[in-house]
Amino acid sequence: MSTLKIEKNIPIPKKKNRRIYPFKEMDIEDSFQIKIENNVKSIQKKQNIYVAIWRFCKTNPDKKFTTASIPNGVRVWRIK
């Protein structure tokens, strides 16, 4: 079994602003398109978008969004 060294006074790194979608700035009926190439990773990228919307709505319950798959991507609308 390896021994882990306990260290003291190591500062916690600051979190980066991971927000890449403009949910906060959107008004009702605004939308944006995310271009996604049709390949093996496209499903994962779409899931990442859906999770980002879910997380944003969790802390902003007064805002709602809907999405639609479009050719070469996804479009996101704010509906509430």
N, C-alpha and C positions, 0 to 999 in steps of 0.2 A: 504494500500500500504506500502510495507517495504521500509525502508530507507537504501540506500547503503552508506557505509562509504568510502569517498575518502581518499586515502593514498598517501603520497609523498615519494620519494627516495627509492622505492622498486626496486631492480635490476631485469632486464629481464633475465630469465634463458637462458643459452647458448643452442643452438639447438644441438641435437645429430646428428651424422652422420648416416642418415637413409639408406644409400646406402647398399643394401645387394646383389645386382647382379653385376657381373663384366663387365658391358657394356663398361666402360671407358678403360679397359685393353685389350679388344678384338680387334683382327685384322680381316680383311675380311676373310670369310669362317670359322672362329672359331665358336664353339657352346658350349653350356652347357645344361645339363638336370636338370630339377627340378622335384623331385619325389612328386607326389600328390596321396594320397589314394582316391579311388573312394568312395565318400560318399556325404552327403548333402552339405558339405562345399567346395567340389572340384570346383564347378563352380565359387564361390567367389574367391578362390585362383587363378584360371586361370585369372579371370578379374583383380585381383591385379597385376599379371605379365604384362598383356597387358597395364595397366595404367602406370606401372613403365617404360615400353619401350616408351610409348607415351611421358611421362614427360621428359625422357632423350633425346629423339629426338627433343623435343621442344627447348632445350638449346644447342643441338648438331646437327644442321640440315644437316651436312655433313655425318652423320652416319645413316644407315638404318638397320632394323632387320626384320626377319620373324620368325614365330613360327609354330610348328606342334604338334598336340596332339599325344602322343605315349602311349603305355600301361603304366599305373601307373604314368603319368606325362605329362610334356610339354618339348620340346626341342626348344631352341632359337639359331638362327644363325645370325651373322652379315653378311649382304650382300653388304654393301657399306661403 
